[in-house]
Amino acid sequence: MQRKALKPNWILASASPRRREILEQLGISFSVDFSGIEEPPRKPRETPPRYAIRLARLKAEAIAPKYPSGHVLAADTIVVLGNRIFAKPKDRSEARSMLKSLSGRWYEVVTGICLLDCQTHSAYSSFCRSRVHFRRLSPVEIEWYLKLGECRDKAGAYGAQGFASLFIDRIEGCYFNIVGFPVAVFEKLCRKAGISPILNSKFQIADGVKLSKSGSYNTLQLKK
């Protein structure tokens, strides 16, 4: 027996313009509601992926009680260099220090995602990690970037989709993860929850397409 594709009421628990943009490009209708909770520090021996997932779940759980139904989608992105975690810089001085540390180095970008059903309280979580390499940056380039103000409210003090793309010379893994929303992980969590972002996209497809028990799609045909 095939599962019926749900039509969720999406609530994005994030102030990130980039995450909103990606969901809009996928044709998903959603509202935005974020709590602005203070992010707790990393626990001893907590791995970066587990930490990112915990932060994402905390954000989702802070929003979910306000809604009797629907699905809250939360994400958190961190930058990892060795055993150090770079979250959002507190000020320009910390942003400068982060950029200097990343200059000429390989590092990881980890995003945790949580999908929470407000009605059943079921939560589905996962993460994505990518490796990124910055070319060596000069002090002048770092100061130029800081003056742009793009480093504010971004993990690692930079945004890969903006002017900092000039600093990145190599990527291993998902680009969408680097900008803060790994689409493939989001789609995987939706399938686990029995939701189809494809069937519920504003970009309509033919009737009769269903989710199989394995979460795959059958008889996919575009409307003419």
GIRADA-V142110 format. One record per backbone hydrogen bond with DSSP energy under -1.0 kcal/mol. NH is the residue of the N-H (numbers start at 1). CO is the residue of the C=O. If there is no record, write none. Layout:
NH_CO ; NH_CO
//
This chain:
6_194 ; 11_71 ; 12_31 ; 13_73 ; 14_12 ; 20_16 ; 21_17 ; 22_18 ; 23_19 ; 24_20 ; 25_21 ; 26_22 ; 27_24 ; 28_23 ; 31_10 ; 33_12 ; 46_43 ; 51_47 ; 52_48 ; 53_49 ; 54_50 ; 55_51 ; 56_52 ; 57_53 ; 58_54 ; 59_55 ; 60_56 ; 61_57 ; 62_58 ; 64_60 ; 66_63 ; 67_64 ; 71_9 ; 72_116 ; 73_11 ; 74_114 ; 76_112 ; 78_110 ; 79_86 ; 80_108 ; 81_84 ; 84_81 ; 86_79 ; 95_91 ; 96_92 ; 97_93 ; 98_94 ; 99_95 ; 100_96 ; 101_97 ; 102_98 ; 103_99 ; 104_135 ; 105_102 ; 107_132 ; 108_80 ; 109_130 ; 110_78 ; 111_128 ; 112_76 ; 113_126 ; 114_74 ; 115_124 ; 116_72 ; 117_122 ; 118_70 ; 121_117 ; 124_115 ; 126_113 ; 128_111 ; 130_109 ; 131_172 ; 132_107 ; 133_170 ; 134_105 ; 135_167 ; 142_138 ; 143_139 ; 144_140 ; 145_141 ; 146_142 ; 147_143 ; 152_149 ; 154_151 ; 156_87 ; 157_154 ; 162_159 ; 165_162 ; 166_163 ; 167_164 ; 169_133 ; 170_133 ; 172_131 ; 179_175 ; 180_177 ; 181_176 ; 186_182 ; 187_183 ; 188_184 ; 189_185 ; 190_186 ; 191_187 ; 192_188 ; 193_189 ; 194_191 ; 195_190 ; 200_196 ; 201_198 ; 202_27 ; 204_202 ; 206_221 ; 212_216 ; 215_212 ; 218_210
//
